[in-house]
Amino acid sequence: MALLQMEEWYDLARETNWTPRYVPEDELYPLPMSNDFGIPVEKWESFDEPYKVTYRDYVQSQRDKDIGAYSVKAALARSDFFRKASPHWKALLALHFSAVCWAEFHSASAFARMTRFSRSPGMRNMATFGTLDEIRHGQIQIYFAYEFLKHDAVFDWCHKSSKTENWIIISLRHALDDIAHTRDATSAAIMLNMGLEQAFTNLQFVALSADAAKCGDHTFATMLQSIQTDEARHAQIGEPMVRIMVENGRKKEAQQMVEIAFWRMWKQFSALSGIGMDYYTPLEHRESSLKDFMEEWVIGQFGRTVEALGLDLPWYWDILKHDISTFHHANQIGVYVYRATEWWRPIAGTSPEEREWLEEKYPGWNATYGKCWDTIADNIRHGNYDKTVPVAPPLICNMCGLEVTGTAGENWQPVNHHVDIDDRRYHFCSEPCKWIFELEPERYKGHKSIIDRVFDGTIGPEPDDFYEYMGQSPAERGVDGYDYQWIDGYDDLSSDGLKRAVG
């Protein structure tokens, strides 16, 4: 008997809606978990994913990906790549794995909730594969990361980080909890898949895999490629959901979901990938800057996708265009000077040659952020290492959990976005972060940043109390990844001469 072609049975097999007989519809799909936004179920049933896959094909494809990734890893196990890699690349690996491994695994719960509570049967089908994907992504990255434990204990944080109250982890966890883990299935499908996976992770993994291959880390590159093809499928889940919302009079709600999720994920992407692209990637392997990447792939491609779905560009689009040239540079300064609060070995990424590249990609960098690095380098040259670590803690944004920053130098622009509620002042790094808070203050106002916890007594007054609260023993406090050797090119320059040389 001849087998049917997939297109002859696929739609029938995925249409798994039914009329419940033992419980009411609202108990099967309770509103907090299955918000249908007043759209009839027959409209949700029109969900049509562009990337169609059967379970049989899915299993075979995933098996082939794993065979490829693990085979490359086994073949290169004796290459001794990690031991020979630069501190640049080691820092990037430690930062990536420690921030992404647990986030991937936790995302399985978000997809599982979509699988159970989405009103669209096609969406439930795709989310089932998404759940399996995220479990695999967590497993393969933890496995690959833990291979480095024999070389460096910092890779223990690839698993440990999610269990800590480190300020970087608080920031990422708060953002993901907001868009993925505390929303109904419909909202999470739009916010996670449009705001994170379509806008950033799908493209990020393509770029990072290419950088890894250039650096000779073919194990990491192959692993990322095996994940990115799944992310490409996830990225297409949000589009049909948005289209159904727009076509049924819920454009305002869909617009707001995309705007919240995109900005929240942009701040995390800027901190993680902005530093990775512009400072941690070895200079000889750099091509595109974060700004180049954002202008071509996100502002360009994602912007066109949003408008094609019937949405408007986010209201803060001009703010974003400014932020892609500024925020991550200030963030990198904060990461470096507060390096003891990180578990990896941060690098400066501002040698004279690197500063030339930064100035080329971001005209005016030397006259702004470069002035801060002038002072840091000058103090290191004179052995004043204590002066490279600020005494006062930074002001932390009560939305994104990252530093409230301005632009240094002659273009100094102090930031003063705040909201007063219940005798408490909340500070924000940007107008969009403040806007998100003001949309739902009851949702956000109870959350405390790491600095809030210092001043309200949650964290003890002694210096070690701060690190112990974040789960960092003395051996787990970050130090300069190059042991300050990045200033070697400055050794024969006075402070004024340094400024002339790089200005």
C-alpha positions as CSV (number, residue, x, y, z in Angstrom):
1,M,0.0,0.0,0.0
2,A,1.5,3.3,-1.0
3,L,2.3,5.8,1.7
4,L,0.5,9.2,1.7
5,Q,2.6,12.2,1.1
6,M,3.1,14.5,4.1
7,E,1.0,17.3,2.7
8,E,-2.0,14.9,2.4
9,W,-2.2,14.1,6.1
10,Y,-0.2,16.8,8.0
11,D,-3.0,19.3,8.6
12,L,-5.4,16.6,9.8
13,A,-2.8,15.1,12.2
14,R,-2.0,18.5,13.8
15,E,-5.7,19.6,14.2
16,T,-6.0,18.2,17.8
17,N,-8.7,20.4,19.1
18,W,-11.8,18.8,20.5
19,T,-14.9,19.6,22.5
20,P,-14.4,18.7,26.1
21,R,-17.1,16.5,27.7
22,Y,-15.9,16.1,31.3
23,V,-14.8,19.7,32.2
24,P,-15.9,23.1,31.0
25,E,-13.8,24.8,28.4
26,D,-12.6,27.5,30.8
27,E,-11.3,24.8,33.2
28,L,-9.4,23.0,30.4
29,Y,-8.0,26.4,29.3
30,P,-8.0,28.7,32.4
31,L,-7.6,32.4,31.5
32,P,-4.3,33.0,33.5
33,M,-2.7,30.2,31.4
34,S,-4.6,30.4,28.1
35,N,-5.6,33.9,27.4
36,D,-7.5,33.9,24.1
37,F,-7.9,37.7,24.1
38,G,-11.6,37.2,23.2
39,I,-10.7,35.7,19.8
40,P,-12.9,32.7,18.8
41,V,-11.2,29.3,18.9
42,E,-11.8,28.8,15.1
43,K,-9.6,31.9,14.5
44,W,-6.8,30.4,16.6
45,E,-7.2,27.2,14.6
46,S,-6.0,29.1,11.5
47,F,-2.5,29.1,12.9
48,D,-0.2,27.9,10.1
49,E,3.4,27.4,10.8
50,P,5.8,28.0,7.8
51,Y,8.3,25.4,9.0
52,K,6.4,22.1,8.9
53,V,7.9,19.0,10.4
54,T,6.7,15.6,11.4
55,Y,7.8,13.7,14.6
56,R,9.6,11.1,12.5
57,D,11.5,13.7,10.5
58,Y,12.2,15.7,13.7
59,V,13.8,12.8,15.5
60,Q,16.0,11.8,12.6
61,S,17.1,15.4,12.1
62,Q,17.9,15.9,15.8
63,R,19.8,12.6,15.8
64,D,21.9,13.7,12.8
65,K,22.7,17.0,14.4
66,D,23.8,15.4,17.6
67,I,25.9,12.9,15.7
68,G,27.6,15.7,13.9
69,A,28.3,17.9,16.9
70,Y,29.5,15.1,19.2
71,S,31.6,13.5,16.5
72,V,33.4,16.8,15.9
73,K,33.9,17.2,19.6
74,A,35.3,13.7,19.9
75,A,37.6,14.1,16.9
76,L,39.0,17.4,18.3
77,A,39.2,16.2,21.9
78,R,43.0,16.0,21.7
79,S,43.6,19.2,19.8
80,D,44.4,21.1,22.9
81,F,42.5,24.1,21.5
82,F,41.4,25.5,24.8
83,R,44.8,25.5,26.5
84,K,46.2,27.5,23.5
85,A,43.2,29.8,23.1
86,S,43.6,33.5,24.0
87,P,42.1,35.0,27.2
88,H,39.7,36.8,24.9
89,W,38.1,33.6,23.7
90,K,38.2,31.9,27.1
91,A,36.3,34.8,28.6
92,L,33.8,34.7,25.8
93,L,33.2,31.0,26.3
94,A,32.8,31.3,30.0
95,L,30.4,34.2,29.7
96,H,28.3,32.5,27.0
97,F,28.0,29.1,28.6
98,S,27.3,30.4,32.1
99,A,24.5,32.8,30.8
100,V,23.0,30.6,28.1
101,C,23.1,26.9,29.3
102,W,20.5,27.3,32.1
103,A,18.4,29.8,30.2
104,E,18.0,27.2,27.4
105,F,17.0,24.5,29.8
106,H,14.6,26.7,31.6
107,S,13.0,27.7,28.3
108,A,11.7,24.1,28.1
109,S,9.1,24.9,30.7
110,A,7.9,27.9,28.7
111,F,7.4,25.8,25.6
112,A,5.8,23.1,27.7
113,R,3.2,25.6,28.9
114,M,2.5,26.6,25.3
115,T,2.2,22.9,24.4
116,R,-0.5,22.4,27.1
117,F,-2.4,25.7,27.1
118,S,-2.2,27.3,23.7
119,R,-5.6,27.7,22.0
120,S,-4.1,26.8,18.6
121,P,-3.6,23.1,17.9
122,G,-0.9,23.9,15.3
123,M,0.9,26.1,17.9
124,R,0.7,23.3,20.4
125,N,2.3,20.9,17.9
126,M,5.2,23.3,17.2
127,A,5.7,24.0,20.9
128,T,6.0,20.3,21.6
129,F,9.0,20.2,19.3
130,G,10.2,23.4,21.0
131,T,10.1,21.8,24.4
132,L,12.3,18.9,23.2
133,D,14.6,21.4,21.5
134,E,15.3,23.4,24.6
135,I,16.0,20.3,26.7
136,R,18.6,19.2,24.0
137,H,20.0,22.7,23.9
138,G,20.6,22.8,27.7
139,Q,22.1,19.3,27.7
140,I,24.5,19.7,24.8
141,Q,25.8,23.1,26.0
142,I,26.3,21.9,29.6
143,Y,28.1,18.8,28.3
144,F,30.4,20.8,26.0
145,A,31.0,23.4,28.7
146,Y,31.9,20.9,31.4
147,E,34.6,19.5,29.2
148,F,36.6,22.6,30.0
149,L,36.4,22.0,33.8
150,K,39.6,20.1,33.7
151,H,41.3,23.3,32.4
152,D,39.4,26.0,34.4
153,A,37.1,25.8,37.4
154,V,35.1,28.9,36.2
155,F,33.2,26.6,33.9
156,D,31.4,25.1,37.0
157,W,29.3,28.3,36.7
158,C,27.8,27.0,33.5
159,H,25.5,25.0,35.8
160,K,25.9,26.9,39.1
161,S,25.1,30.4,37.9
162,S,21.4,29.8,37.7
163,K,21.3,28.9,41.4
164,T,23.0,32.1,42.5
165,E,22.0,35.7,43.2
166,N,24.9,37.1,41.1
167,W,23.8,40.5,39.8
168,I,24.3,39.4,36.1
169,I,22.1,36.3,36.7
170,I,19.5,38.4,38.5
171,S,19.3,40.6,35.5
172,L,18.9,37.8,32.9
173,R,16.5,35.8,35.1
174,H,14.2,38.8,35.7
175,A,14.0,39.4,32.0
176,L,13.3,35.8,31.0
177,D,10.8,35.4,33.9
178,D,9.0,38.4,32.6
179,I,8.6,37.5,29.0
180,A,8.5,33.7,29.1
181,H,7.8,32.1,32.5
182,T,5.1,34.3,34.1
183,R,2.9,34.9,31.0
184,D,-0.1,33.1,29.6
185,A,0.7,30.7,26.6
186,T,-0.4,33.2,24.0
187,S,1.7,36.1,25.4
188,A,4.7,33.9,26.0
189,A,4.6,32.5,22.4
190,I,4.7,36.0,21.0
191,M,7.1,37.6,23.5
192,L,9.6,34.7,23.7
193,N,9.6,33.8,20.0
194,M,9.3,37.3,18.5
195,G,11.1,39.3,21.1
196,L,14.0,36.9,21.7
197,E,14.4,34.1,19.2
198,Q,13.4,35.8,16.0
199,A,14.9,39.1,16.9
200,F,18.2,37.9,18.4
201,T,19.1,34.3,19.2
202,N,18.6,32.9,15.7
203,L,20.8,35.5,14.2
204,Q,23.2,35.7,17.1
205,F,24.1,32.0,16.9
206,V,24.8,32.3,13.2
207,A,27.2,35.2,13.9
208,L,28.8,33.5,16.9
209,S,29.3,30.2,15.1
210,A,31.1,32.0,12.3
211,D,33.3,33.8,14.8
212,A,34.1,30.5,16.5
213,A,35.1,28.9,13.2
214,K,37.4,31.9,12.4
215,C,39.0,31.4,15.9
216,G,39.6,27.7,15.2
217,D,37.0,26.6,17.8
218,H,35.3,24.2,15.4
219,T,33.7,22.2,18.3
220,F,31.9,25.3,19.6
221,A,31.0,26.4,16.0
222,T,29.4,23.0,15.2
223,M,27.5,22.9,18.4
224,L,26.1,26.4,17.8
225,Q,25.1,25.4,14.3
226,S,23.1,22.4,15.6
227,I,21.2,24.7,17.9
228,Q,20.7,27.6,15.5
229,T,18.6,25.4,13.1
230,D,16.2,24.8,15.9
231,E,16.1,28.5,16.8
232,A,15.1,29.3,13.2
233,R,12.1,27.0,13.6
234,H,11.1,28.6,16.9
235,A,11.5,32.1,15.4
236,Q,8.5,31.3,13.1
237,I,6.1,30.5,15.9
238,G,5.5,34.1,16.9
239,E,4.6,35.4,13.4
240,P,1.4,33.4,12.9
241,M,0.3,34.3,16.5
242,V,0.8,38.0,15.9
243,R,-1.0,37.8,12.5
244,I,-4.0,36.2,14.2
245,M,-4.0,38.9,16.9
246,V,-3.8,41.7,14.3
247,E,-6.4,40.3,12.0
248,N,-8.9,39.9,14.9
249,G,-8.6,43.4,16.4
250,R,-5.9,42.8,18.9
251,K,-3.1,44.8,17.3
252,K,-2.6,47.0,20.3
253,E,-2.0,44.1,22.7
254,A,0.3,42.3,20.2
255,Q,2.2,45.6,19.6
256,Q,2.8,46.0,23.3
257,M,4.0,42.5,23.8
258,V,6.5,42.8,21.0
259,E,7.7,46.2,22.3
260,I,8.2,45.0,25.9
261,A,9.9,41.7,24.9
262,F,12.1,43.2,22.3
263,W,13.5,46.0,24.5
264,R,14.0,43.6,27.5
265,M,15.9,41.2,25.3
266,W,17.9,43.9,23.6
267,K,19.4,45.0,26.9
268,Q,20.4,41.4,27.6
269,F,21.7,40.9,24.1
270,S,23.7,44.2,24.3
271,A,25.3,43.2,27.5
272,L,26.2,39.6,26.5
273,S,26.8,39.8,22.7
274,G,27.8,43.5,22.5
275,I,30.7,42.8,24.8
276,G,31.4,39.5,23.1
277,M,31.5,41.0,19.6
278,D,33.3,44.2,20.2
279,Y,35.7,43.3,23.1
280,Y,36.0,39.6,23.7
281,T,36.3,38.3,20.1
282,P,40.1,38.4,19.3
283,L,40.9,41.4,17.1
284,E,42.2,39.4,14.2
285,H,38.9,37.5,13.9
286,R,36.5,40.5,14.2
287,E,34.5,41.6,11.2
288,S,31.2,43.1,12.1
289,S,30.7,45.2,15.1
290,L,27.6,45.0,17.3
291,K,26.3,48.2,15.5
292,D,26.9,46.6,12.1
293,F,25.1,43.5,13.1
294,M,22.1,45.4,14.6
295,E,21.7,47.8,11.7
296,E,21.7,45.0,9.1
297,W,20.0,42.1,10.8
298,V,17.8,43.5,13.6
299,I,16.9,47.1,12.8
300,G,16.7,46.1,9.1
301,Q,15.4,42.6,8.9
302,F,13.4,42.5,12.1
303,G,12.0,45.9,11.4
304,R,10.7,44.7,8.0
305,T,9.2,41.6,9.5
306,V,7.3,43.6,12.2
307,E,5.8,45.9,9.6
308,A,4.9,43.0,7.3
309,L,2.9,41.5,10.1
310,G,0.8,44.7,10.4
311,L,2.5,46.1,13.4
312,D,4.3,49.4,13.7
313,L,8.0,49.8,14.5
314,P,8.4,50.1,18.3
315,W,7.9,53.7,19.5
316,Y,11.5,53.7,20.8
317,W,13.2,52.8,17.5
318,D,15.2,56.0,17.4
319,I,16.3,55.4,21.0
320,L,17.4,51.9,20.0
321,K,19.5,53.3,17.1
322,H,21.4,55.5,19.6
323,D,21.7,52.7,22.2
324,I,23.4,50.3,19.8
325,S,26.4,52.7,19.6
326,T,26.6,53.5,23.3
327,F,25.2,51.2,26.0
328,H,27.5,48.2,25.7
329,H,30.6,50.3,25.7
330,A,29.6,51.8,29.1
331,N,28.5,48.3,30.2
332,Q,31.9,46.9,29.3
333,I,33.6,49.5,31.6
334,G,31.3,48.5,34.4
335,V,32.0,44.8,33.9
336,Y,35.7,45.4,33.9
337,V,36.0,47.7,36.9
338,Y,33.6,45.5,38.9
339,R,35.4,42.4,37.7
340,A,35.5,40.8,41.1
341,T,31.7,40.4,40.9
342,E,32.0,38.2,37.8
343,W,33.0,34.5,38.0
344,W,35.0,34.5,34.8
345,R,38.2,36.5,34.0
346,P,37.1,39.7,32.3
347,I,39.3,41.4,29.8
348,A,39.6,45.0,28.8
349,G,39.7,44.6,25.1
350,T,41.2,48.1,24.7
351,S,44.8,47.6,23.7
352,P,46.0,50.4,21.3
353,E,45.2,48.2,18.3
354,E,41.8,47.4,19.6
355,R,41.1,51.0,20.3
356,E,41.8,51.8,16.6
357,W,39.2,49.3,15.6
358,L,36.7,50.7,18.1
359,E,37.3,54.2,16.9
360,E,36.8,53.1,13.3
361,K,33.5,51.3,14.1
362,Y,32.3,53.9,16.5
363,P,33.7,57.3,15.6
364,G,34.2,59.4,18.7
365,W,34.8,56.3,20.9
366,N,38.3,57.6,22.0
367,A,36.9,61.0,23.0
368,T,34.1,59.4,25.1
369,Y,34.6,55.9,26.5
370,G,38.3,56.0,25.7
371,K,38.8,58.7,28.3
372,C,37.6,56.2,31.0
373,W,40.1,53.6,29.7
374,D,42.8,56.3,29.7
375,T,42.4,56.7,33.4
376,I,42.2,52.9,34.0
377,A,45.3,52.2,32.0
378,D,47.2,55.1,33.6
379,N,46.5,53.7,37.1
380,I,47.5,50.2,36.1
381,R,50.8,51.5,34.7
382,H,51.6,53.2,38.0
383,G,50.6,50.1,40.0
384,N,47.4,51.8,41.4
385,Y,45.2,48.8,40.9
386,D,42.9,49.8,43.8
387,K,42.0,52.9,41.8
388,T,40.6,50.8,39.0
389,V,37.9,49.5,41.3
390,P,35.3,52.0,42.3
391,V,34.5,52.4,46.0
392,A,30.8,53.1,45.5
393,P,28.4,50.6,44.1
394,P,26.8,51.4,40.7
395,L,23.3,52.6,40.2
396,I,21.3,49.6,38.8
397,C,18.2,49.9,36.6
398,N,15.1,48.6,38.3
399,M,13.9,47.1,35.1
400,C,16.8,45.5,33.1
401,G,19.1,45.1,36.2
402,L,22.1,46.5,34.4
403,E,24.1,49.7,35.2
404,V,22.5,53.1,34.7
405,T,25.0,54.7,32.4
406,G,25.7,57.9,30.5
407,T,28.1,58.9,27.8
408,A,31.6,59.9,29.1
409,G,33.8,62.8,27.9
410,E,32.6,66.0,26.4
411,N,29.3,64.4,25.4
412,W,28.4,63.6,29.0
413,Q,24.7,62.9,29.3
414,P,23.5,62.1,32.8
415,V,20.6,59.7,33.1
416,N,17.7,60.6,35.4
417,H,14.7,58.3,34.7
418,H,12.8,57.5,37.8
419,V,9.4,56.7,39.3
420,D,8.2,57.2,42.9
421,I,5.8,54.6,44.2
422,D,4.9,53.7,47.8
423,D,7.7,55.8,49.3
424,R,10.2,54.2,47.1
425,R,12.1,55.6,44.2
426,Y,12.8,53.3,41.2
427,H,15.7,54.2,38.9
428,F,15.9,53.3,35.2
429,C,18.6,53.3,32.6
430,S,16.4,54.4,29.8
431,E,13.0,55.8,28.8
432,P,11.8,52.3,27.5
433,C,12.8,50.6,30.8
434,K,10.8,53.2,32.7
435,W,7.8,52.9,30.2
436,I,7.7,49.1,30.7
437,F,7.6,49.6,34.5
438,E,4.8,52.2,34.3
439,L,2.7,49.9,32.1
440,E,2.3,47.4,35.0
441,P,3.8,48.8,38.2
442,E,2.1,46.1,40.3
443,R,3.9,43.5,38.3
444,Y,7.4,44.9,38.8
445,K,7.5,47.1,41.9
446,G,8.3,44.3,44.4
447,H,11.5,43.3,42.6
448,K,14.8,44.5,44.2
449,S,18.0,45.0,42.3
450,I,21.3,43.8,43.8
451,I,22.0,47.3,45.1
452,D,18.5,47.6,46.6
453,R,19.4,44.5,48.6
454,V,22.6,46.1,49.9
455,F,20.8,49.2,51.2
456,D,17.8,47.4,52.7
457,G,20.0,45.1,54.8
458,T,19.3,41.9,52.8
459,I,23.0,41.7,52.2
460,G,25.3,42.3,55.1
461,P,27.6,45.3,55.5
462,E,30.9,43.6,55.2
463,P,32.6,43.3,51.7
464,D,32.6,39.5,51.9
465,D,28.9,39.5,52.6
466,F,28.3,40.8,49.2
467,Y,30.3,38.1,47.4
468,E,28.9,35.3,49.7
469,Y,25.4,36.5,48.9
470,M,26.2,36.1,45.2
471,G,27.7,32.6,45.7
472,Q,31.3,33.6,45.0
473,S,34.1,32.3,47.2
474,P,37.4,34.1,47.1
475,A,38.6,31.8,44.4
476,E,35.5,32.6,42.2
477,R,36.0,36.3,42.0
478,G,37.0,37.6,38.6
479,V,40.4,39.0,37.9
480,D,41.9,40.6,34.8
481,G,42.1,37.9,32.2
482,Y,45.4,39.2,30.9
483,D,47.0,40.0,34.2
484,Y,47.0,43.6,33.1
485,Q,49.3,42.9,30.1
486,W,46.9,44.6,27.7
487,I,48.5,47.9,28.6
488,D,51.9,46.8,27.3
489,G,51.5,49.1,24.3
490,Y,51.1,52.1,26.6
491,D,54.2,51.5,28.7
492,D,56.3,54.2,27.1
493,L,53.6,56.8,27.2
494,S,52.7,59.4,29.8
495,S,49.0,59.9,30.5
496,D,48.9,62.9,28.1
497,G,50.9,61.0,25.5
498,L,48.6,58.1,25.8
499,K,45.6,60.3,25.0
500,R,47.4,61.8,22.0
501,A,48.4,58.4,20.7
502,V,44.9,56.9,20.8
503,G,43.0,60.1,20.1
